[in-house]
Amino acid sequence: MQIIILENAQQVASNAAQWVAEVIKQKTNPVLGLATGSTPISLYKLLVEQHQQAQLSFENVTTFNLDEYHNIEAENAQSYRSFMKENLFDHVNIDQEKTFLPTCRSDQNPRVQGLAYEEQIKNAGGIDLQILGIGANGHIGFNEPTSSLASRTRIKTLTKQTLQDNSRLFKKDEYQPTMAMTMGIATILDARYVLLMATGKNKAAAVKQMITGPVTAMCPASALQMHENAIILIDKDAASELTEQEYFQWANQEHQKINQTFGLFI
């Protein structure tokens, strides 16, 4: 893991935008794995700004989202398709026919849908850079605690904590799905690079478990310890429970010297 501790959430978003822009510029047909939730919104805003300033083109980009609620229409304001359109897709020159989410209606077999999503990723050449957040319980995507480290795209029942955390996004009389389709942990680990963003003290315990705890299904994000190219961008609040902060900061300073010569992706 490359642990990068930054001052605040805005610096996390700005640093993440540099990594994403570098992939888009380096690759002829870049494939991005995208995340929803509050953390990446600032990242998407910066990418939109770069596009509007003619610094970044999404013309050849293909995207695969981590997850989508089960049995939800794309037009529903609570769908992750709507989230992506509102925060990114509708504001850049991306071909929306090349933006994919792991959808599943009630009349569709979740296993068949999951396998089809895996095949779509494979046919696109695999994911170059997967953006991730982390839940307070250590989930990535909707891979809740106890998720198999060998899991692939499938349907998952959400934990009560996740439902409570997400309830702020739903009105009192609005239906909140209790299940979702999600990329599996093994699917995420297949990405050539993963970039995880975490901000705020409410994520500090999960961040500590992810970085320094054992690799365990009880903290799905800990599986990133096994990834060859994992970039962890965290602000000081999210890093507050790490006892090795001084080393991580020094190691990153040394790594920056290599980046200046060879670029971000080495």
N, C-alpha and C positions, 0 to 999 in steps of 0.2 A: 504494500500500500504506500502511496505517496500522500502523506498527510500535510495539508496546507491550511494553517490557522491564520485567519484574517480578522481584521478589526471588527467588522460589522456585516450585517446581511447584504448591504449594497455592494461591498467589496466581494462577497461570495458570488453574487450575481454577475458582477463585472468580470471576475476571473473566469467563471463558467462560460461566459459569452466568448471570451478569447479562445477557449478550447473548442467550442462548437464552431466558431467562425474558421478556425484553422483547419478543421476536418473538411468543412464545406469547400474551402479554397484549395486544399491539397488533392482531394479525390475528384475523379471525373464524374462519377455517379455516387455521391455519398449517401449512405443509409444511416439514418438517425433513429435511435430508440427514444421515445419521448415519455415524459411523466406529467401527471396532473397534480393538483393540490396547490396550496398557497405558496410553497417555497419556490417553484420554478417560474411563477408569474413575472417576477422582476427580470429573470433571464430572458423570457420571451419578449418582454418590452424592449430590452436592449437590442435583441436581434432584429426586431421590427424597425427600430431606429436606424440600425446600420443599413438595412435594406432601403429605407426611405431616403437615406443619404447616399444611395448608389454605391455603398461599400460592400454589399453582400447580396448575392443572387441565390434564390432557392429553386431556380429553373430545373435543375437536374437532381434535386433532392427527393429521396423516398423516405417515408417515415412509418414507424410501427410504434403504436402506443402500448404501454405496459398493460393497461387494463381497461375494462368498461363494465358498467353495471349490467347485470343479467336482465334480459327482457325489458330493455328501455329503448324507446324510439330515438333515432339520431336527432330528431328535431326537438326533443324534450330539452328544456333549458338546463336540466340536471345531468344530461348525458355528457360523457367526456368528449364526444364529437363536438358538442356545442361549446364546451370549454376551450377546445383547441381552435375552433373557428374564431371564437371571440378574442382569444389571446395571441394567436399566431396566424393560422391558415388564411383568414380573410384579409390579412394586412401585408402579405408577402406574395411573391410571384411563384408560389408552389402549385404544381398540378395536383388538385385535390383528389384525382383518381389514383394518385400514388401515395395517399395517406391512409393508413390502415389501422383499425382497432379490432380487438378480439371480441366481436359481437356474438350474441347468442339470444335468440328469441325463445319463448316458452315452448314453441312447437319444433325447435331444433335440438338435436342431440348434442349436449355440451362436449362430449368426447370427440365427436366428429368435427365440431367447430374448432376445438383446440388443435387437433391434428392438422386441420386445414390451415390454421394460422401459422403453425410451425413450418408447413410446406411453403407458404407465402414468403416467410423470412428467408428460408433456404434458397428459393428461386430468385430472390433479390440479391443474393450473394452474401447474406449475413449482415449483421448490424456492426457498423464501424465504431459508433460511439453511443452508448446507452446512458441516458440521463436518469438519475435516481434521486428520490427523497428517502427519508427514513421515518417510520412511524415511532411514536413514543414507546411502543412495545417491540420495536426492532424490526417491524415488517418492511419489506421492499416490494413494490407493486402491491398486490393484495395477498402476498404470501405471508399469512399470519403465523405466529408461533405454533410450532409442531409441523410446519410444512416440510415435506421431504426435500433434502438438498439435491435430489435427483429429479425433482418435479419439472414437468413441462406445462405448456399452456393448458389450462383446465378451469373448471368452475370451483369457487371457494366460498364457504360460508364465512361472513365477516364476524369478527369478535365483537362483544358488547362494547369494548373500549373503542374500537375503530368506529362503530356506529355512533357512539357518543361523541367522539372527536369530530365526525362529519356531520352531525345533526345540526350544527350551526348554519350549514349551507341549505337546509331545508326549512320550509315554513311549517308551522305547527300542524296544519291540516293536509300537508303534502306527503305523498307516499315516499318512503325512503327504502330503497332496495336493501335486502339483507344478504344478497349473494352477488358475486361478480365473476367475470372471466378475467384471468390474469396470466401473464407470462409466468412460467415456473422459474425456480431458482437456477436450474440447469440452463434454461433458455437465456437468462440474464448473463450467466457466466460464459456463454458462448460468444458474447459480444467481444470485439477486439479490444476495446477500451470501455471501461465504465467510469462514470463521473457522478459521484454522490454529493449532494448539497444538503447541509444541515445547519439550521440557525436556531438560536434561542435556548434558554436553560431547560425548557421542557423536553429537549432532545438530548441533553447532556448524558443521562444515564444510558440511553440506547447507544449513543456514540461510543461511550467508554466500553460497553459490552461488545460492540461491533469490532473495535480496534484491538482491544487488549484481552477480551474474554475468550473462552474456548469457542471453537467452531461448533455450533449446536443449532438444531432445529428450533430451539426455544428463542433464539435470536437470529432470524433468517439472514439479516444483514451481515452476520459474522462470516457467512460463506464467502464474502468478498476478500477475506484473508487468503483465499486460495486462487484469486485471480491474478494473472501475471501483470495486468496493467490497470490497476484501480487507483483512481484519483479521488481523494476525499477532501472536499472543500467545506470548511466549518468556520463559523465565527467564534469569538472568544467565549461567548456564553455557551455554545454547544460543546466547546472544548473544556469547559470549566472543571469537569471531573477527571480529566486526564492528568496523571501524575508525571507524564513524560513530555510535557509541553515544550520544555527548553530544548530537548533533543530534537523533537519534530521540527521546531522552528529553525534550529541550526542546520539540520539535514536539508531542509527546503532551501535555505540560503545557498548551501553548497550545490544543490541540484540546479539552481538558477544559473550558475556559471556554465553548466553544460548546456542548458536550454538556450543560452545566448549564442552558443556556437552551432548547435545542431537542431534547434527548434524544439517545440513542445513535445512532439511525439517521437521519442527515441526508445 
